[in-house]
Amino acid sequence: MKTRFTWLFDLDNTLHNASPHIFPHINRSMTAYISEHLRLSHEEAGALRAHYWRSYGATLLGLLRHHDTDPRHFLWHTHQFPDLARMMVSEVGLRHALRRLHGRKILFSNGPAHYAEAVLELLNIGDLFDAVYSVERVRFQSKPQAGGFRHLLQREGLVARRCVMVEDSLPNLRAAKKLGMKTVWITRDTRQPACVDAKTSSVLKLPALATKLGIRM
């Protein structure tokens, strides 16, 4: 018997391709911020940013744990874009594919609200989401921390086993799987980790995966 599920979507490199332009810009902005506020050289700041990202899954988590950084100040200044629309890389048919997915849809992003909402608007899919959980809304408990997931589930009255997490990040999928969620990995990787229930190269193919996941369409 197929069950209606709630779809939880990551944003960057899941609903759009942030790698060509957006991620490099954010990385440069974070490195400059760390260099200025921690008084490090550009090279030291870049190495620290990368170290925190590898260690915690998000640079912000390392800055919060070790430097008492103001998270709102950090996120605001590192997510400013000269022309976000021109930096976007997305697939034609995204809106149609998402509309074919039955059940609630919630965005769960490690990015700040002003950025997440701007991207959704540019993708013309903001109205398809029942809720947007940016990192501020989960009290800066960035994925893959379990606390952020639990906060979202509690606020929305959701049961983990009736949720599908759609992500490009394996650590985030592992966290979702431990809570009991179904998981979809957006990737071209040939591996099939135990924490992944299904994988696809594009969110456009999600409707075709629904039957495999036991999701009512």
C-alpha positions in Angstrom: 0.0 0.0 0.0 1.4 3.4 -1.0 1.5 6.1 1.6 1.3 9.9 1.2 4.7 11.4 2.3 6.1 14.9 3.0 9.0 15.9 0.8 11.8 17.7 2.4 14.1 19.4 -0.1 17.6 20.7 0.2 18.2 23.8 -1.9 21.7 24.2 -3.4 22.8 21.5 -5.8 19.4 19.8 -5.3 16.8 22.2 -6.8 19.4 24.2 -8.8 23.1 23.9 -9.6 25.1 26.2 -7.3 28.5 24.8 -8.2 29.4 27.0 -11.3 28.8 30.5 -9.8 27.0 30.6 -6.5 29.2 28.3 -4.4 32.5 29.9 -5.5 31.1 33.4 -4.7 29.9 32.2 -1.2 33.3 30.6 -0.5 35.1 33.8 -1.4 32.7 35.8 0.7 33.2 33.4 3.7 36.9 33.5 3.3 37.0 37.3 3.3 34.7 37.4 6.3 36.8 35.0 8.3 40.0 36.8 7.3 38.6 40.2 8.5 36.9 39.1 11.7 39.5 36.6 12.9 42.4 38.6 11.6 43.9 35.8 9.5 45.6 35.9 6.2 43.6 35.1 3.1 45.3 31.7 2.9 44.7 30.9 6.6 41.1 32.0 6.4 40.5 29.8 3.3 42.0 26.8 5.0 40.0 27.3 8.2 36.7 27.7 6.2 37.4 24.4 4.3 38.4 22.6 7.6 35.2 23.6 9.3 33.1 22.6 6.3 34.8 19.2 6.2 34.6 18.7 10.0 31.0 19.9 10.6 29.2 19.9 7.3 28.9 23.7 7.5 31.5 26.5 8.0 29.1 28.3 10.3 29.0 25.5 12.8 32.8 25.7 13.3 32.6 29.4 13.7 29.9 29.1 16.3 31.7 26.4 18.2 35.1 27.9 18.3 34.8 31.7 17.7 31.4 32.8 19.1 30.6 34.3 15.7 27.3 36.2 15.3 25.5 33.8 12.9 23.1 36.4 11.5 25.8 38.9 10.8 27.9 36.1 9.2 25.1 34.8 7.0 23.9 38.2 5.9 27.4 39.4 4.8 28.4 36.1 3.1 25.1 35.7 1.1 25.1 39.0 -0.9 25.2 38.6 -4.7 25.8 41.3 -7.4 23.3 39.6 -9.7 21.9 36.4 -8.4 19.6 35.8 -11.4 22.6 35.7 -13.8 24.4 33.3 -11.5 21.6 30.8 -11.4 21.8 27.4 -13.2 18.6 25.4 -13.3 16.7 22.9 -15.3 13.7 23.5 -17.5 10.7 21.6 -16.2 11.5 21.9 -12.5 8.1 23.4 -11.6 6.3 20.8 -13.6 8.2 18.0 -11.9 7.6 19.3 -8.4 3.8 19.8 -9.1 3.6 16.1 -10.0 4.8 15.1 -6.5 1.8 14.5 -4.2 2.1 15.5 -0.6 3.5 18.5 1.3 6.8 20.0 0.2 9.1 21.8 2.7 12.4 23.4 2.0 15.2 22.7 4.5 18.3 24.7 3.7 21.5 25.5 5.6 21.4 28.9 3.9 19.8 32.1 5.3 16.2 33.0 4.7 16.8 36.0 2.5 18.9 33.8 0.1 16.6 30.8 0.1 13.6 32.9 -0.6 15.3 34.8 -3.4 16.4 31.5 -5.1 12.9 30.0 -4.8 11.5 33.2 -6.4 13.9 33.1 -9.3 13.2 29.4 -9.8 9.4 30.2 -9.8 8.6 27.5 -7.3 8.2 29.3 -4.1 4.4 28.9 -4.1 4.8 25.1 -4.3 6.4 24.9 -0.8 4.2 24.7 2.3 7.1 26.0 4.5 10.7 27.2 4.3 13.1 26.2 7.0 16.3 28.2 6.6 19.2 27.8 9.1 17.8 30.6 11.3 14.5 28.8 11.7 16.1 25.7 13.1 18.1 27.8 15.6 21.3 27.6 13.6 21.4 23.8 14.0 22.6 23.3 10.4 22.3 19.9 8.7 23.6 17.3 9.4 22.9 18.1 13.1 20.0 16.0 14.3 18.6 18.9 16.3 17.7 20.9 13.2 15.8 17.9 11.7 14.0 17.3 15.0 13.0 21.0 15.3 11.5 20.9 11.8 9.6 17.7 12.5 8.2 19.0 15.7 7.2 22.4 14.4 5.4 20.8 11.4 3.9 17.9 13.3 5.6 15.3 11.1 6.6 11.7 11.6 10.1 11.0 10.3 9.1 7.7 8.7 6.6 9.5 6.5 9.1 12.0 5.2 11.5 11.9 2.2 14.7 13.9 2.4 16.0 14.9 -1.1 19.6 16.0 -0.9 23.0 16.1 -2.6 24.9 15.7 0.7 25.6 12.2 2.0 26.2 13.3 5.6 22.8 15.1 5.6 21.1 12.0 4.2 22.8 9.8 6.9 21.3 12.1 9.5 17.9 11.9 7.9 18.0 8.1 7.6 19.0 7.7 11.3 15.8 9.5 12.2 13.8 7.1 10.0 13.2 9.1 6.8 13.3 7.8 3.3 16.2 9.3 1.4 16.9 10.4 -2.2 20.4 11.3 -3.2 20.8 13.8 -6.0 24.1 12.7 -7.6 25.9 11.2 -10.6 28.0 9.1 -8.2 28.0 5.4 -8.9 28.1 4.4 -5.2 25.0 3.0 -3.4 25.5 3.8 0.3 23.2 2.1 2.9 21.7 5.4 3.9 20.3 6.0 0.4 16.9 4.6 -0.6 17.1 5.9 -4.1 19.3 8.1 -6.2 18.9 10.2 -9.3 20.9 12.7 -11.3 18.1 15.2 -11.3 15.0 16.3 -9.3 13.1 16.1 -12.6 13.2 12.4 -12.3 11.6 12.3 -8.8 8.1 11.5 -10.0 9.4 8.3 -11.6 11.0 7.3 -8.3 7.9 7.6 -6.3 6.6 4.1 -7.0 10.0 2.6 -6.0 9.8 4.5 -2.7 6.2 3.4 -2.1 4.8 6.9 -2.4 1.3 7.5 -3.6 1.1 9.6 -6.8 
